[in-house]
Amino acid sequence: MKGFTFIELLLVLGLITALITIFVYFINPVEILKKHRDIQRINDLKALEIAINTYLTANPNADLDGMFEGTGKGEVNQSIYISVPYDKDVISNATITDSEGNVWNIIQNSSSSNMRNIDGTGWVPINFTEMKYPPLSYLPIDPINSYALGYFYTYTFERKTKTFELNAKLEYKLFNKGETQDIVSKDGGSDNEIYETGSNKCVIIGNSLYGEISTTTCREERKLLLDSSLIDMGQVIKLESGKWLAYYSLTNEIATHVNTSVLHDNNLGTCIWLDVASSNLYLVHDLENIYYVKKIKYAGDAGSIGDYSEAQYWNLNNSTWTYATSYSLHFPPDEIKWVEGEINTSTFKWRVVGNLISSANICEMETYVIPLYWSKYLEKNTIFYDIKRSIEKDGYYYIAVGSKNNDFWVVKLSSDGNIKFATSFGETHIDVINSVEVEDVDNDGYSDYYILGGYTNSYGENTPTSSNGYLIKMTTSSDILNSQFYGTTSNDVIKEVKKSLDGYYFAIGNTVDPITTATNLWFLKIASSTLSLLSETKLGATKETIGNSFLLFNTSTALLVGRQLSNSYLANFDLVYNTTTYEKIYSTPTSSEEIVKIIEDRLVSNSILALIKIWDVTKQIYYFQVRRININDGSYQIIVNYVNYPLNEIPSDFLQNEDGSIIIVGYSRYGNLYPNLTIYKFDHSGKFVYKKEYNRAIAYAIEKAFDPGYIIAGYSYKTNSAWVIHVDEKGNCPGCFAEKRNIFEVLANIFKSILPLLKFLP
């Protein structure tokens, strides 16, 4: 047998050396690990920040130092809490001095065995277990967590303002000051060499526990002395009490609280009277974290109000008030109305300019805060199939539904990702909620009930060997008012539920015809008060037909969609006579397809948009289309046709923005590898805009977020749990978790670089 020649061995060794060199030089695994640890640090502190804010919201008398006394800023024992346990690293210095000359004690509150505890005995002294639903299961710690190496977390707070600061040192070179991806000096805090977050990034100015620190002017110093604790991150807020208003003098820069009560209702109620006798006086609102001012409500006094006023914002770049000239708010005299306007800035303060008016009643102001993007992993053995927005009297929420350990599962999340309640119920068999509808019974703008649709193997005539369709009516506080099973044959499933304009519930899904034993599309009409079945329709007869989605256009027409055999299926259904007006079958050559979801078309009247999943028999891959379908005759045009061979691109849900652009979610998979959660965007004409992927996950539902961006719900293989993620309008979730690296592109580049060497092989 012929062996390798010396030249062949040299070539092989050369190739291996080249590969190693390319890998180390271009990929740089050391820096990748540093970046990964830094992303974890940012993620950790953001989660801890949310948890502390939740604790403060739920506890009016919140104790920010637990078993300790007087450790807040400016107190007798002001202290820094550090994540390093006392039995791992002994800190030789008992105190440090910050850049302002203040002395801080160093507290190592925990040992290695209890440093993650959330009951006040962990490294953060707050007792989160005082809450019914603690926002954390355990305290995060730094990936290295060593004082000697300089990588650890710290916590400080100020009691009188109920604010706090969290710090960490970052490793990745490009995240450092002056680098291309500088985070540490641009995080809004005072210290330029460390990462700062929290409700007050200036509790400690110059945290020398991390070494030599340079400081910058702290944004906190620019704030007026107004109460900003009522601002809910991620929610629409309104000006709700007099203490949010103040007169501001340009001469001495003193803010004085106005104690007059302010009532807010549709008829204006009682308003603050702003008497601007001097051009130096302004009405000011503290808008820290405000994303933009949307509108204000005012009442003019005849003959005393000027023709207009203008909005201004505090410009952080040059520390001056700046006119938002392109978004001026005009106040005509003798009118009581909302005045629409918008200031798209990172604004801290807003004011009505005094020298342009003599007096005015300022009654209400509506603003949006800076979007807070987040991801939330839930308990193990859970999954989400649907999510909806719910505006309620006490806040803005997302209602996510699915299954937990094969039981029904409903989770109510605040707009910043904190759990309001999580409830599961069922028996020992498989019970799943596929769809949720939010119901406003009295049309006051606030949700009253959640309508949940799915299937059960625990209740009904088919159980436990087969499933029944199931509907649940739940209050916003998680009490079940009523529930009902449907179906008497086998494999009865509800996939989507909605409420009609005339007050009925409708649901679509599948059932099995007892005579033909074929699966049929199943459409149900249900009484909203009792959940009793009023009528049911089965479509498909002997042909396998499944129902996936439907739209109610009025009280007389519905469109029902799904699949019949290997083709997409659509039925125009008459709700009055319970019969089909027409049926349409759509097919693609050498492929099988089905309509996954339909939504109303914002751009073209009498049309819907349909999301189509297609299996290419020849190429053995999935791809998808979006079609615009005319509801009058079922004719269509293809808007999006997305094929990405050899990857499977499998859609689950979609929506259309106001500008006509389309966002699709689902998952992308190569062969039998783990899927990646995928977000796709196409413009109004169907042109591809972007594709974003997140590792080892599946998206099942998407909803517009209250803030700019989208809420996506589904399942994570990494944690074996349901998850919800709030992404921005570009599909990114800043600080949530790292996006998937395109390994195929990396490998292609490596092989291109060594291809010239192959010609030397014999």
C-alpha positions in Angstrom: 0.0 0.0 0.0 1.4 3.4 -1.1 2.1 5.8 1.8 2.2 9.6 1.8 5.2 11.3 0.2 7.1 13.9 2.1 5.7 16.7 -0.2 2.2 15.5 0.4 2.7 15.6 4.2 4.1 19.1 3.9 1.1 20.2 1.9 -1.3 18.7 4.4 0.5 20.3 7.3 0.5 23.6 5.4 -3.2 23.3 4.9 -3.8 22.6 8.5 -1.6 25.5 9.6 -3.4 27.8 7.2 -6.8 26.7 8.5 -5.7 27.3 12.1 -4.2 30.7 11.2 -7.3 31.8 9.4 -9.5 30.6 12.3 -7.5 32.4 14.9 -6.9 35.5 12.9 -10.4 36.1 11.4 -12.6 34.4 14.0 -10.5 35.1 17.1 -12.2 32.7 19.5 -10.8 34.5 22.6 -12.5 37.8 21.6 -15.7 35.9 20.7 -15.7 34.4 24.3 -15.2 37.9 25.7 -18.0 39.3 23.7 -20.3 36.4 24.7 -19.5 37.0 28.4 -20.2 40.8 28.0 -23.5 40.1 26.3 -24.4 37.9 29.3 -23.3 40.8 31.7 -25.5 43.3 29.9 -28.4 40.8 29.8 -27.9 40.0 33.5 -28.0 43.5 34.7 -30.9 44.4 32.5 -32.9 41.5 34.0 -31.9 42.6 37.5 -32.8 46.2 36.7 -36.3 45.0 35.6 -36.6 42.9 38.7 -35.8 45.8 41.1 -38.1 48.2 39.2 -40.9 45.6 39.5 -40.2 45.2 43.2 -40.3 49.0 43.7 -43.6 49.2 41.8 -45.2 46.4 43.9 -43.9 47.7 47.2 -44.6 51.3 48.2 -42.4 50.9 51.2 -39.7 49.0 49.4 -36.6 48.2 51.4 -33.6 48.5 49.1 -31.0 47.3 51.7 -33.0 44.5 53.4 -31.4 43.4 56.7 -28.9 46.3 56.6 -29.5 49.8 57.8 -28.3 53.2 56.5 -26.4 51.9 53.5 -27.9 54.1 50.8 -26.2 57.1 49.2 -25.7 60.0 51.6 -26.5 57.8 54.6 -24.3 57.0 57.6 -23.1 53.7 56.2 -23.4 54.3 52.4 -22.2 51.1 50.8 -21.4 49.2 47.6 -22.8 45.6 47.4 -20.5 43.3 45.4 -21.4 39.9 43.7 -18.1 38.3 44.8 -18.8 36.0 47.8 -16.7 36.5 51.0 -15.4 32.9 51.0 -14.0 33.2 47.4 -12.2 36.6 47.3 -11.4 38.6 50.4 -11.3 42.3 49.5 -8.4 43.9 51.4 -9.8 47.4 51.3 -12.9 48.0 53.5 -13.8 51.3 51.7 -13.3 53.2 48.5 -13.5 56.9 47.7 -15.5 58.0 44.7 -14.7 60.9 42.3 -16.6 63.4 44.5 -14.7 62.5 47.7 -17.5 60.3 49.2 -16.4 57.2 51.1 -18.3 54.0 50.4 -18.2 50.8 52.4 -17.8 47.5 50.5 -20.3 44.8 51.5 -19.8 41.1 50.5 -23.3 40.0 51.6 -23.1 36.3 50.7 -21.1 33.1 50.6 -20.7 30.9 47.5 -23.6 28.8 48.6 -26.2 31.5 48.9 -24.9 34.3 46.6 -27.8 33.7 44.1 -30.6 33.7 46.7 -33.4 36.2 46.1 -34.6 36.4 49.7 -32.2 39.1 50.8 -29.4 36.7 51.8 -27.9 36.8 48.3 -25.4 39.4 47.1 -28.2 41.9 46.5 -29.9 42.5 49.9 -33.4 42.9 48.4 -36.0 40.3 49.5 -37.8 39.6 46.2 -39.8 36.8 47.9 -42.0 39.4 49.5 -43.8 39.5 46.1 -46.4 36.9 45.1 -44.6 36.3 41.8 -40.9 37.1 42.3 -39.5 38.6 39.0 -36.3 36.4 39.4 -35.7 32.8 40.2 -32.1 33.5 41.2 -29.7 36.5 41.2 -27.3 36.7 38.3 -23.6 36.8 38.9 -20.7 37.9 36.7 -19.4 35.0 34.4 -16.0 35.4 35.9 -17.0 36.9 39.3 -13.6 37.5 40.7 -12.4 40.7 42.5 -8.8 39.8 41.9 -9.4 39.7 38.1 -11.6 42.8 38.2 -14.9 41.3 36.8 -17.9 41.4 39.1 -21.2 43.2 39.6 -22.0 46.0 42.0 -25.2 47.4 43.4 -25.8 50.9 45.0 -29.0 52.8 45.8 -30.4 56.1 47.0 -33.2 55.8 49.5 -34.9 59.2 49.2 -35.4 58.9 45.4 -35.8 55.1 45.4 -33.3 54.8 42.6 -30.4 52.4 42.1 -27.4 51.7 40.0 -25.8 48.4 38.7 -22.2 48.2 37.4 -20.0 45.7 35.6 -16.7 45.8 33.8 -16.7 44.6 30.1 -13.9 42.6 28.5 -14.6 42.8 24.7 -12.1 45.3 23.2 -14.6 47.0 20.9 -17.1 47.7 23.7 -14.6 49.9 25.5 -14.2 53.7 25.5 -13.3 55.2 22.2 -13.7 51.9 20.2 -16.1 51.4 17.3 -18.8 49.7 19.4 -18.2 51.8 22.5 -20.8 50.9 25.1 -19.2 51.9 28.4 -18.9 55.6 27.8 -22.2 55.9 26.0 -24.5 54.2 28.4 -25.8 57.5 29.9 -23.9 57.1 33.2 -21.1 59.0 34.8 -18.2 56.5 34.6 -16.5 56.1 31.2 -14.7 52.7 31.8 -17.5 50.5 33.2 -21.0 49.6 32.1 -23.7 51.3 34.1 -27.5 50.7 34.2 -30.4 51.1 36.6 -33.0 53.8 37.3 -30.2 56.3 38.3 -26.8 55.8 36.6 -25.3 58.4 38.9 -25.8 57.0 42.4 -22.0 56.6 42.5 -19.8 58.9 40.4 -16.4 57.3 39.9 -16.7 53.7 41.1 -13.0 53.1 41.8 -13.7 49.6 42.9 -13.0 48.7 39.3 -9.8 50.7 39.2 -9.0 54.1 37.7 -12.1 55.7 36.5 -12.7 58.9 34.4 -16.0 60.6 34.8 -18.3 62.7 32.6 -21.1 65.2 33.5 -23.9 63.1 34.9 -27.2 63.3 33.1 -28.9 62.9 36.5 -27.6 66.4 37.4 -29.7 68.0 34.6 -32.9 66.7 36.0 -35.4 69.0 37.6 -36.5 68.0 41.1 -39.8 66.4 39.9 -41.2 63.0 40.8 -40.5 60.7 37.9 -41.1 57.5 39.8 -44.6 57.1 38.2 -43.2 56.6 34.7 -43.8 53.1 33.7 -41.1 51.8 31.3 -42.5 50.6 28.0 -46.0 52.0 28.5 -48.0 55.0 27.4 -48.3 57.4 30.3 -50.3 60.5 31.1 -49.8 63.5 33.3 -51.7 62.3 36.3 -51.0 64.7 39.3 -50.0 68.2 40.1 -46.6 67.2 41.3 -45.7 66.4 37.7 -46.0 70.1 36.9 -43.6 72.9 37.9 -42.8 76.5 37.1 -39.3 76.8 35.8 -37.3 80.0 36.0 -34.5 80.6 33.6 -32.9 83.0 36.0 -32.3 80.7 39.0 -33.2 77.3 37.5 -35.4 76.4 40.4 -38.3 74.0 39.9 -41.3 74.5 42.3 -44.0 71.9 42.7 -47.6 72.9 41.9 -49.8 71.3 44.5 -53.1 71.9 42.7 -55.0 68.6 41.9 -55.3 67.6 38.3 -58.3 65.6 37.1 -58.3 63.8 33.8 -61.4 62.8 31.9 -62.9 63.3 28.5 -64.5 66.6 29.5 -61.2 68.0 30.7 -62.3 68.1 34.4 -60.1 70.4 36.5 -56.9 71.6 34.9 -53.7 73.4 36.0 -54.0 77.1 35.3 -50.7 78.3 33.8 -50.4 82.1 34.2 -47.3 83.1 32.2 -46.9 86.7 33.1 -43.1 86.7 32.5 -41.2 85.3 29.5 -38.9 83.5 32.1 -41.6 81.2 33.3 -42.4 77.9 31.7 -44.6 74.9 32.4 -42.2 71.9 32.7 -42.7 68.2 32.8 -39.8 65.8 33.7 -39.6 63.4 30.8 -36.7 61.3 31.6 -36.9 58.2 29.4 -39.6 59.8 27.2 -39.4 58.5 23.6 -41.6 61.3 22.2 -44.4 63.6 23.2 -47.5 62.5 21.3 -50.1 65.1 22.1 -51.3 67.5 24.8 -54.8 68.6 25.8 -55.5 72.2 26.7 -58.3 74.7 27.2 -57.8 78.2 25.9 -59.2 81.3 27.5 -60.9 83.7 25.2 -58.8 86.7 24.4 -55.9 85.6 26.6 -54.1 82.9 24.7 -51.8 83.5 21.8 -52.2 82.1 18.3 -49.6 79.3 18.9 -47.0 77.8 21.1 -44.1 75.5 20.3 -42.8 72.3 21.8 -39.2 72.3 22.9 -36.8 69.6 24.2 -33.6 69.5 26.2 -30.7 68.9 23.8 -28.2 66.6 25.5 -25.5 67.5 23.1 -25.2 71.2 23.9 -27.2 71.4 27.1 -29.7 73.8 25.7 -33.4 74.0 25.1 -34.1 73.3 21.4 -37.2 74.2 19.4 -38.8 71.2 17.7 -39.8 73.5 14.8 -40.9 70.7 12.5 -43.4 69.5 15.2 -44.8 72.7 16.5 -48.0 72.4 18.5 -50.5 75.1 17.6 -53.1 76.3 20.1 -56.0 78.1 18.5 -58.0 80.3 20.9 -61.4 79.5 22.3 -61.1 75.7 21.6 -61.0 72.7 23.9 -59.3 69.8 22.0 -56.4 67.5 21.7 -53.5 69.0 19.8 -51.5 66.4 18.0 -47.7 66.8 17.8 -44.6 64.7 18.0 -41.0 65.2 19.1 -38.8 62.3 18.0 -35.8 62.9 20.3 -34.1 61.4 23.3 -35.9 64.1 25.3 -35.6 64.8 29.0 -37.9 67.7 29.4 -40.8 69.4 27.5 -42.3 72.8 27.9 -44.8 75.3 26.7 -42.9 78.4 25.8 -44.0 81.3 28.0 -43.3 84.3 25.9 -45.7 83.2 23.3 -48.8 82.9 25.4 -50.3 84.9 28.3 -52.2 82.0 30.0 -53.6 78.6 29.3 -55.2 75.6 30.9 -52.8 72.6 30.4 -55.0 69.6 31.2 -53.3 66.5 30.0 -50.2 65.3 28.1 -49.7 61.9 26.6 -46.2 60.6 26.0 -44.3 57.4 25.0 -41.2 56.3 26.9 -38.0 55.0 25.5 -38.6 51.4 24.2 -37.2 48.7 26.5 -36.4 45.6 24.5 -36.3 42.3 26.4 -36.5 38.5 26.2 -38.3 36.4 28.7 -37.7 32.6 29.2 -40.4 30.9 31.1 -40.6 27.7 33.1 -39.3 24.4 31.6 -41.7 22.2 29.7 -43.7 25.1 28.5 -44.6 26.5 25.0 -46.5 29.6 23.7 -48.7 29.3 20.6 -50.3 32.8 20.6 -50.0 36.2 22.1 -52.2 39.3 22.1 -52.1 42.9 23.4 -54.5 43.9 26.2 -55.1 47.5 27.4 -56.5 47.4 30.9 -57.3 49.9 33.5 -54.2 49.3 35.5 -51.7 49.0 32.6 -50.7 47.6 29.3 -50.2 43.8 29.0 -49.4 40.9 26.7 -51.5 37.7 27.1 -49.6 34.6 26.1 -51.2 31.2 25.8 -50.0 27.6 25.2 -49.2 24.6 27.3 -47.3 23.8 30.5 -46.5 20.1 31.3 -49.4 19.2 29.0 -51.8 21.5 30.8 -53.6 24.7 29.7 -51.4 27.7 30.4 -52.0 31.4 30.4 -49.4 34.1 31.2 -50.1 37.8 31.7 -46.9 39.9 31.1 -46.5 43.6 31.7 -45.2 45.6 28.7 -41.6 45.4 30.1 -41.8 41.6 30.4 -42.6 41.0 34.0 -45.1 38.3 34.9 -48.4 39.6 36.3 -49.8 36.1 36.6 -49.1 32.6 35.2 -51.8 30.0 35.7 -52.1 26.4 34.4 -55.0 24.0 34.7 -56.1 20.7 33.4 -55.9 17.0 34.2 -53.5 14.2 33.5 -53.8 14.3 29.7 -52.8 16.7 27.0 -54.5 20.1 27.2 -53.4 23.0 24.9 -54.5 26.6 24.2 -53.8 27.6 20.6 -55.5 31.0 20.4 -56.4 34.0 22.6 -58.9 36.8 21.9 -59.1 39.9 24.1 -62.7 41.1 24.7 -63.9 44.6 25.6 -67.5 44.0 26.5 -68.6 47.6 27.4 -66.5 49.3 24.7 -64.7 51.6 27.2 -61.3 50.9 25.7 -60.3 48.4 28.4 -60.2 44.6 28.2 -62.7 42.7 30.3 -62.2 39.0 29.4 -59.8 36.7 27.6 -61.3 34.1 25.3 -59.1 31.0 25.0 -59.4 28.3 22.3 -57.7 25.0 22.0 -58.2 21.3 22.6 -58.4 18.9 25.6 -57.8 15.3 26.2 -58.9 15.6 29.8 -62.5 16.8 29.4 -65.4 15.8 27.0 -66.7 12.8 25.2 -63.6 11.9 23.3 -61.2 11.8 26.2 -58.7 10.5 27.0 -58.0 8.6 23.8 -58.7 11.6 21.6 -59.3 15.3 21.8 -62.2 17.7 22.1 -62.3 21.3 21.0 -62.3 23.6 24.1 -63.2 27.2 24.9 -62.5 29.1 28.1 -63.7 32.5 29.2 -61.3 34.1 31.8 -61.3 37.5 33.6 -58.3 39.8 33.5 -57.5 38.6 37.0 -57.2 34.9 35.8 -60.6 33.7 37.2 -62.4 31.2 34.9 -66.0 32.3 34.3 -66.9 29.5 32.0 -65.5 26.7 29.9 -67.0 24.3 27.4 -65.8 21.3 25.2 -67.0 20.8 21.6 -67.1 17.7 19.3 -68.3 14.1 19.7 -66.1 12.2 17.3 -62.3 12.3 17.5 -59.4 14.6 17.1 -61.5 17.8 17.5 -59.3 20.8 17.7 -59.9 24.6 17.8 -57.0 26.6 16.3 -58.3 30.2 16.3 -61.1 32.1 18.1 -62.5 35.6 17.5 -65.4 37.7 18.5 -67.9 39.1 15.9 -69.3 42.6 15.8 -72.7 41.3 16.9 -71.2 39.7 20.0 -70.8 36.0 19.1 -67.6 33.9 19.3 -66.5 32.1 16.2 -63.8 29.4 16.1 -62.0 27.4 13.4 -60.2 24.1 13.6 -60.5 20.4 12.6 -62.9 17.5 13.3 -63.3 14.0 11.9 -66.4 13.1 10.0 -67.9 10.0 11.8 -69.1 8.5 8.5 -66.3 9.2 6.1 -63.6 9.3 8.8 -62.0 12.1 6.8 -60.6 15.2 8.6 -62.9 18.2 7.9 -62.5 21.9 8.4 -64.6 22.8 11.4 -66.3 26.2 11.9 -68.3 27.0 15.1 -70.6 29.7 16.2 -70.8 30.1 20.0 -72.9 32.1 22.5 -70.6 34.6 24.3 -72.4 34.4 27.6 -72.8 30.6 28.1 -70.3 29.3 25.6 -73.0 27.0 24.2 -72.7 25.8 20.7 -75.1 27.7 18.3 -74.1 26.1 15.1 -71.2 24.1 13.5 -70.2 23.6 9.9 -67.9 20.9 8.5 -66.3 21.4 5.1 -64.4 18.9 3.0 -66.7 15.8 3.1 -64.5 12.9 2.0 -61.5 15.0 1.2 -59.0 15.7 4.0 -59.5 19.4 4.8 -58.0 21.3 7.7 -58.9 24.8 9.0 -56.1 27.1 10.1 -57.4 30.7 10.2 -60.4 32.9 9.4 -61.5 36.6 9.1 -64.9 38.1 9.9 -65.6 40.9 7.5 -69.0 41.9 8.8 -72.0 40.1 10.5 -72.7 38.2 7.3 -69.4 37.1 5.7 -66.4 35.2 6.9 -63.3 33.8 5.0 -62.2 30.4 6.1 -58.7 29.1 5.1 -56.5 26.0 5.5 -55.6 23.0 3.3 -57.5 20.4 1.3 -55.4 17.4 0.4 -52.2 19.0 -0.9 -53.6 22.3 -1.9 -54.4 25.6 -0.2 -58.1 26.0 0.5 -60.4 29.1 0.9 -64.1 29.3 1.5 -66.2 32.5 1.4 -68.8 31.6 4.1 -72.3 33.2 4.6 -72.8 33.6 8.3 -76.6 34.1 7.9 -77.4 30.9 6.0 -74.3 28.8 7.2 -73.3 27.9 3.7 -70.3 28.6 1.4 -70.7 31.4 -1.2 -67.7 29.9 -3.1 -64.7 27.7 -2.5 -61.2 28.1 -4.0 -58.4 25.6 -4.4 -54.9 26.9 -5.0 -52.0 24.7 -6.1 -48.4 25.0 -7.0 -46.8 22.6 -9.6 -44.6 19.8 -8.1 -45.5 21.1 -4.6 -48.0 20.9 -1.8 -49.2 24.0 0.0 -51.5 25.4 2.7 -52.7 28.8 3.9 -51.3 29.2 7.4 -52.8 32.6 8.3 -54.9 35.4 6.8 -55.1 39.1 7.8 -56.8 42.2 6.5 -55.0 44.1 3.8 -54.2 47.7 4.8 -53.4 48.8 1.2 -56.1 47.3 -1.0 -59.8 47.3 -0.2 -61.8 44.1 -0.5 -58.6 42.1 -0.2 -56.8 39.9 2.3 -53.2 38.9 2.7 -52.6 35.1 3.0 -49.4 33.5 4.3 -48.7 30.3 2.4 -46.4 27.4 3.5 -45.2 25.4 0.4 -43.3 22.1 0.3 -41.2 21.8 -2.9 -41.3 18.1 -3.8 -38.4 18.3 -6.2 -36.0 20.3 -4.0 -37.3 18.8 -0.8 -37.5 22.1 1.1 -40.1 24.4 2.5 -40.6 28.0 1.4 -43.3 30.6 1.6 -45.4 33.1 -0.2 -47.7 36.0 0.7 -50.6 36.4 -1.7 -53.1 39.2 -2.0 -56.5 37.6 -2.5 -59.7 39.3 -3.7 -62.5 38.4 -1.3 -65.2 38.8 -4.0 -63.9 36.1 -6.4 -60.8 34.5 -4.8 -58.4 35.7 -7.5 -54.9 36.5 -6.2 -51.5 37.9 -6.9 -48.2 36.9 -5.4 -46.6 39.6 -3.3 -43.8 37.7 -1.6 -42.1 34.5 -2.9 -39.2 33.6 -0.6 -37.1 30.6 -1.5 -33.7 30.1 0.2 -32.4 26.7 -0.9 -31.1 24.6 0.7 -32.7 26.0 3.9 -36.2 25.3 5.0 -38.0 28.5 5.6 -41.2 27.7 7.5 -43.7 30.5 8.4 -46.0 30.6 11.4 -47.6 34.1 11.7 -47.4 37.5 10.1 -48.7 41.1 10.3 -48.8 44.2 8.1 -47.5 47.6 9.2 -49.3 50.9 8.5 -46.9 51.5 5.6 -47.9 48.2 4.0 -44.6 46.4 4.9 -45.0 42.8 6.0 -43.3 41.1 9.0 -43.3 37.3 9.0 -42.1 35.0 11.8 -41.4 31.3 11.9 -38.2 29.3 11.8 -35.3 28.4 9.5 -33.7 25.0 9.4 -31.1 23.1 7.5 -31.9 19.4 7.3 -32.5 18.0 10.7 -30.5 20.5 12.6 -32.1 22.6 15.3 -34.3 25.3 13.9 -33.6 29.0 14.4 -36.2 31.6 15.2 -36.5 33.8 12.1 -38.0 37.2 11.5 -38.4 38.4 7.9 -39.4 41.8 6.6 -40.6 42.8 3.1 -41.7 46.2 2.0 -45.2 47.0 0.7 -44.3 45.8 -2.8 -42.9 42.5 -1.5 -39.2 43.5 -1.8 -37.0 41.7 0.7 -35.7 44.0 3.5 -34.1 41.7 6.1 -33.9 38.3 7.7 -33.0 38.0 11.4 -32.2 34.7 13.1 -31.9 33.6 16.8 -30.4 30.3 17.8 -32.4 27.1 18.5 -35.9 28.5 18.8 -39.2 28.6 17.0 -41.6 31.6 16.6 -45.3 30.8 16.6 -47.0 34.2 17.0 -46.2 37.9 16.4 -48.0 41.0 17.7 -47.3 44.7 17.4 -45.7 45.9 20.6 -47.0 48.9 22.6 -43.7 50.5 21.9 -42.0 50.6 18.5 -41.2 47.0 17.4 -42.8 43.6 17.8 -43.6 41.0 20.4 -42.8 37.4 19.4 -43.8 34.3 21.3 -42.8 30.7 20.8 -40.4 28.1 22.1 -36.7 27.9 22.9 -34.8 24.6 22.6 -31.9 26.1 24.6 -34.1 26.3 27.8 -36.8 23.8 26.9 -39.3 26.5 27.6 -41.7 29.1 26.3 -40.3 32.5 25.6 -41.4 36.0 24.6 -39.1 38.5 23.0 -39.6 42.2 22.2 -37.6 43.2 19.1 -37.2 46.6 17.5 -38.4 47.5 14.1 -35.2 46.0 12.5 -35.7 42.7 14.2 -33.0 43.2 16.7 -33.3 42.8 20.5 -30.4 44.9 21.9 -28.8 43.2 24.8 -31.1 40.2 24.7 -29.0 37.4 23.2 -26.5 37.0 20.4 -27.7 36.5 16.9 -26.9 33.4 15.0 -23.6 33.4 13.1 -23.8 32.3 9.5 -21.4 29.3 9.7 -21.9 28.6 5.9 -20.6 32.0 5.0 -17.6 31.6 7.4 -16.7 28.1 5.9 -17.1 29.4 2.4 -14.6 32.2 3.0 -12.1 29.8 4.6 -12.2 27.4 1.6 -11.9 30.2 -0.8 -8.7 31.3 0.9 -7.1 27.8 0.7 -8.3 26.9 -2.8 -5.2 28.1 -4.6 -3.1 25.6 -2.5 -5.0 22.6 -3.8 -3.3 22.8 -7.3 -0.1 21.6 -5.7 -1.7 18.2 -4.7 -0.5 15.3 -6.9 
